[in-house]
Amino acid sequence: MKVTKLLHTRMRVSDLDVTIKFYTTVLGLEVVERKTSPRGSQLAFLKVPNSEELIELTCFPPSGPVRVQEDLVHLAFQVESLDQAIASLIEKGITITDGPTQTSSGSRFIFIDAPDGYEIELIERPAGVKIV
């Protein structure tokens, strides 16, 4: 067997509305679908600009509180201008938890925290720099 495509990444969250608000108002993602699963989980699928893969947020209170282990997982998003991203985050009251840091290739990045403690990395790449 060989998989053919990454469709989505699922993240369990404590409060779906709070998390949706973060991803839409802070990062500019779009909710493309919201529904209840057959077992009762509340689901939301978020579209990232210029990406086919979706982020699936799920909230299922009977599973207990969400506890995200530090440094276990993060989402990384590319931004056109890290300076503009930082200014926007500060304006929205979002704390930068690490950075800005510059790599040897010239990329610059920062980290912020999403609700429940999921880390978000925002990366500015110079023209011509590709991910391997």
Secondary structure, 3 states (H helix, E strand, C coil): CCCCCCCEEEEECCCHHHHHHHHHHHCCCEEEEEEECCCCCEEEEEECCCCCCEEEEEECHHHCCCCCCCCCCEEEEECCCHHHHHHHHHHCCCCEEEEEEECCCCCEEEEEECHHHCEEEEEECCCCCCCC
